[in-house]
Amino acid sequence: MKIKEYITNYDQLFDSMLKCKKNVSWKPSVKSFVLNGVENCLKMEEQLQNDTWINRKPKPIIVTYPKRRECLSIPFRDRVYQRSINDNSLYPQTTKHFVYTNIACQKFKGTKKAMDVMRQYLHRYYINNKTNVGYVVWIDIHGYYQNMRHKDVNECFYKMCDSDTASMSQDVLDTQYTGDVGYNPGSQMVQIAGISLLNELDHFIKEKLHCKSFIRYMDDSYLITNDKEKAKQWKKIVCDKLIELGFEPNPKKAKVLRIDKGFMFLGFKATLSKTGKVYYNLSSENIKHERRKLKKQVIKSKKCEMTKEEIDASLHSWKSHAELGNTYKLLQRIDAYYANLWKEIKV
């Protein structure tokens, strides 16, 4: 069976529908599709294999935290089709080309894995150099998705995947996004483009610069060395490569930092102590935001605008992330603060 026939057959579409409805089955559009799921998937199979399928336009939405972003809401039927492309062909074909420490948005990888790998790198640095004084090159891209060139993404997919998969992916992205530059987050396919586009640069850093301690989490790259001059040289080389690819390194974040002084890593301040212990401390801005949010939510609950169960679920989600760091006492203080809010706030 050809890859296009496999991606668009009924079994794969129905399986993708079941994955897509997870945690969003309460939405009217999802309910409507799933209620007649068998019929809808059969109809999709016929349209896709007869080349009468038309991709629908996504709906623009605004996400305001942690920073304002323009995103897209993909129609459910299109999400089912795209999930079949992604899971059955695009994702497995692209990820097999990656370096191990390209670590975002992949199975068995993510924030916790990235923090574990960074901890291993810092421990190894301490053992090899007998000191916690060293340098990390942190490079962040300003407006990564907004500055992706469509031509580069299409070429990347054609290099990594078979022609059918690349062609189907290009057709989806060309329908969703106009112009020659820029994607808005919201599509799983765009996430795969994000982790794939800098793959050649990852290999350059590992194989040409010979950086043994390197991590890339989407558009954030970290390179560790004990030589300050080498760190400055690496920073310039990588930034120049990014400019060639049409990206602008963020001037506030593209810098060489001291390991012993600490550096920001995925929302935590990572520090290597004099005794070789690695600490992850949650940023003060994140903590202040959570405290303000809890106060607003409790006020809303007292006004019967939201339930305590909803607040508890939101707090649990935040604590699950915070627990990745050295936050035992912090979480105790947050629990005490939350309990006091219910006693102190009068509406």
C-alpha positions in Angstrom: 0.0 0.0 0.0 1.3 3.4 -0.9 2.0 5.9 1.9 -0.8 8.3 0.7 -3.4 5.4 0.6 -2.3 4.3 4.1 -2.5 7.8 5.6 -6.0 8.4 4.1 -7.6 5.0 4.7 -10.5 4.7 7.0 -8.7 2.9 9.9 -6.0 5.5 10.2 -8.5 8.4 10.0 -10.8 6.8 12.6 -7.8 6.2 14.9 -6.8 9.9 14.5 -10.3 11.0 15.3 -10.1 9.1 18.6 -6.8 10.8 19.4 -8.0 14.3 18.4 -11.2 14.1 20.6 -9.2 13.4 23.8 -9.9 16.1 26.4 -12.0 18.2 24.0 -15.0 15.9 23.5 -17.2 18.5 25.3 -16.8 20.9 22.4 -19.9 21.1 20.2 -17.9 20.8 16.9 -16.2 17.7 18.2 -19.4 16.2 19.5 -21.0 16.8 16.1 -18.2 15.1 14.2 -17.7 12.1 16.6 -21.5 11.4 16.9 -21.4 10.4 13.2 -17.7 9.4 13.3 -17.9 6.3 11.1 -19.8 8.1 8.4 -17.6 11.2 8.5 -14.3 9.2 8.3 -15.6 7.2 5.4 -16.6 10.4 3.7 -13.1 11.8 4.4 -11.5 8.7 3.0 -13.4 9.0 -0.2 -12.7 12.7 -0.7 -9.0 12.3 0.1 -8.4 9.4 -2.2 -10.5 10.9 -5.0 -8.7 14.3 -4.7 -11.9 16.1 -3.9 -10.8 17.0 -0.4 -10.6 20.8 0.4 -8.7 22.0 3.4 -10.7 24.5 5.4 -9.4 27.9 6.7 -8.4 27.9 10.3 -9.8 30.5 12.8 -7.4 33.0 14.3 -7.2 33.2 18.1 -5.1 35.3 20.6 -3.2 33.7 23.4 -2.1 36.2 26.1 0.1 34.2 28.5 3.0 33.9 29.0 3.2 36.4 26.2 0.8 37.6 23.5 0.7 35.4 20.5 -1.5 35.1 17.4 -2.5 31.4 17.0 -4.8 29.3 14.9 -7.8 27.1 15.8 -7.9 24.2 13.2 -11.4 22.8 12.3 -11.8 19.4 13.8 -12.2 17.4 10.5 -8.9 19.0 9.3 -7.2 18.1 12.6 -8.2 14.5 12.1 -6.6 14.5 8.6 -3.5 16.3 9.7 -3.1 14.0 12.7 -3.1 11.0 10.4 -0.3 12.6 8.3 1.7 13.6 11.3 1.4 10.4 13.3 1.7 7.9 10.5 4.4 9.5 8.4 5.6 13.0 8.9 6.7 12.7 12.6 8.4 9.3 12.4 10.3 10.3 9.2 11.5 13.6 10.4 12.5 12.7 14.0 14.8 9.8 12.8 17.1 12.5 11.5 17.4 14.4 14.7 20.3 14.6 17.2 19.3 13.1 20.6 19.3 16.5 22.3 16.8 18.1 20.0 14.4 17.6 22.8 11.0 19.5 22.4 7.6 18.2 21.3 8.6 14.5 20.9 7.5 11.2 22.4 9.5 10.4 25.6 11.0 14.0 25.5 9.9 17.3 26.8 10.5 19.7 29.7 11.4 17.0 32.3 13.7 15.2 29.9 15.4 18.4 28.9 16.0 19.3 32.6 17.3 15.8 33.3 19.8 16.0 30.4 20.9 19.5 31.4 21.5 18.1 35.0 23.6 15.3 33.5 25.6 17.8 31.5 26.3 20.0 34.5 27.3 17.0 36.7 29.6 15.8 34.0 31.1 19.3 33.6 31.8 19.4 37.3 33.4 16.0 37.4 35.6 16.7 34.3 36.7 20.2 35.3 36.7 19.9 39.2 34.9 23.3 39.3 31.5 24.9 38.9 33.0 27.9 37.0 32.1 27.5 33.3 30.2 29.1 30.5 26.9 28.4 28.7 26.0 29.9 25.4 22.3 30.6 25.4 20.8 31.5 22.0 17.1 32.4 21.5 15.4 33.3 18.3 13.3 36.4 18.1 9.9 35.5 16.6 10.8 32.0 15.5 7.5 30.9 14.0 6.8 34.3 12.5 10.1 34.3 10.6 10.0 30.8 9.2 10.3 30.9 5.4 7.7 28.7 3.8 10.2 27.7 1.1 12.7 26.4 3.7 10.1 24.4 5.6 8.9 22.7 2.4 12.5 21.9 1.4 13.1 20.5 4.8 10.2 18.2 4.6 11.1 17.0 1.1 14.7 16.2 2.3 13.5 14.3 5.3 10.4 12.5 4.0 9.0 10.7 1.0 7.5 12.9 -1.7 3.9 12.0 -1.0 4.2 13.0 2.7 6.0 16.2 1.9 3.5 17.1 -0.8 0.5 16.5 1.5 2.1 18.5 4.3 2.9 21.4 1.9 -0.7 21.4 0.7 -2.0 21.7 4.3 0.4 24.5 5.3 -0.1 26.5 2.0 -3.8 26.4 2.7 -3.5 27.5 6.3 -0.9 30.3 5.8 -0.6 32.9 3.1 2.5 34.7 2.0 6.1 33.5 1.9 7.1 33.9 5.6 5.7 33.1 9.0 3.5 30.5 10.7 1.2 31.0 13.7 1.3 28.2 16.4 -1.8 26.0 16.8 -1.1 23.2 14.3 0.7 20.0 15.2 2.3 20.2 11.8 3.8 23.6 12.5 5.3 22.2 15.7 7.0 19.4 13.7 8.3 22.1 11.3 9.7 24.0 14.3 11.7 21.0 15.6 12.8 20.0 12.1 13.9 23.3 10.4 17.1 23.7 12.5 18.1 20.1 12.2 21.1 20.8 10.0 22.3 23.4 12.4 22.1 20.9 15.3 24.3 18.5 13.4 26.7 21.3 12.6 27.0 22.2 16.3 27.6 18.5 17.3 29.8 17.4 14.4 31.7 20.5 13.3 31.9 22.6 16.5 32.3 19.3 18.4 30.1 20.6 21.3 29.4 17.6 23.5 27.0 19.4 25.8 24.3 20.8 23.6 20.5 21.0 23.9 18.0 22.6 21.7 14.4 23.1 23.0 12.5 24.4 19.9 14.2 27.8 19.3 16.3 27.9 22.5 19.8 26.5 22.2 22.4 25.9 25.0 26.1 25.0 24.5 28.4 24.4 27.5 32.2 24.9 27.6 34.9 25.7 30.0 36.6 28.2 27.7 35.1 31.7 27.6 36.8 32.6 24.2 35.4 29.4 22.7 32.0 30.3 24.0 32.1 33.7 22.4 33.3 32.1 19.1 30.5 29.5 19.2 27.9 32.3 19.9 29.0 34.3 16.8 29.1 31.2 14.5 25.7 30.0 15.5 24.1 33.5 15.3 25.6 34.0 11.9 24.1 30.6 10.8 20.7 31.6 12.1 20.9 35.0 10.2 21.7 33.0 7.0 18.5 31.0 7.6 16.4 34.3 7.9 16.2 34.4 11.7 17.1 37.1 14.1 18.8 36.0 17.4 17.2 37.7 20.3 19.8 40.3 21.5 18.5 40.1 25.1 18.9 36.3 25.2 21.8 35.5 22.8 24.6 35.7 25.3 27.4 33.9 27.2 26.6 33.2 30.8 28.5 31.9 33.8 27.2 28.5 35.0 28.0 29.2 38.6 26.0 32.4 38.5 23.0 30.6 37.1 21.1 30.8 33.8 17.4 30.6 32.8 16.4 27.2 31.4 12.7 26.5 30.6 11.3 28.8 33.2 13.8 27.8 35.9 17.1 29.3 37.0 19.7 26.5 36.7 22.7 26.8 38.9 25.7 24.5 39.5 27.0 24.8 43.1 30.5 24.6 44.4 29.9 21.1 45.6 28.6 20.0 42.2 24.8 20.0 43.0 22.4 21.3 40.3 19.6 23.5 41.5 16.5 24.4 39.5 14.7 27.4 41.1 11.4 28.7 39.7 11.5 32.2 38.4 10.1 34.9 40.8 8.0 36.3 37.9 6.3 32.9 37.5 5.6 32.7 41.3 4.2 36.2 41.4 1.9 35.5 38.5 0.5 32.3 40.1 -0.2 34.1 43.4 -2.0 36.9 41.6 -4.0 34.4 39.5 -5.0 32.5 42.6 -6.3 35.6 44.3 -8.4 36.6 41.2 -9.7 33.0 40.9 -10.8 32.9 44.6 -12.6 36.2 44.2 -14.4 34.8 41.2 -15.3 31.7 43.1 -16.7 33.8 46.0 -18.9 35.6 43.4 -20.0 32.2 42.0 -18.3 32.9 38.6 -16.1 29.7 38.8 -16.0 26.6 41.0 -13.4 25.6 43.6 -12.8 22.4 41.6 -11.7 24.5 38.6 -9.2 26.5 40.7 -7.9 23.3 42.3 -7.3 21.8 38.8 -5.5 24.9 37.6 -3.3 25.0 40.7 -2.5 21.3 40.4 -1.4 21.9 36.8 1.0 24.7 37.9 2.4 22.6 40.8 3.1 19.7 38.4 5.4 21.9 36.5 6.9 23.6 39.6 7.7 20.1 41.1 10.3 19.6 38.3 12.6 22.0 40.2 13.8 22.3 43.8 10.5 23.7 45.0 9.4 21.6 48.0 9.3 24.6 50.5 7.9 26.9 47.8 5.0 24.6 47.2 4.3 24.4 50.9 4.1 28.2 51.0 1.8 28.3 48.0 -0.5 25.8 49.6 -0.6 27.9 52.8 -1.2 31.1 50.8 -4.0 29.4 48.9 -5.7 28.2 52.0 -5.5 31.7 53.6 -7.1 33.3 50.6 -10.3 31.4 51.2 -10.4 32.7 54.8 -9.3 36.3 54.2 -11.2 37.3 51.0 -14.7 38.6 51.7 -17.0 39.4 48.9 
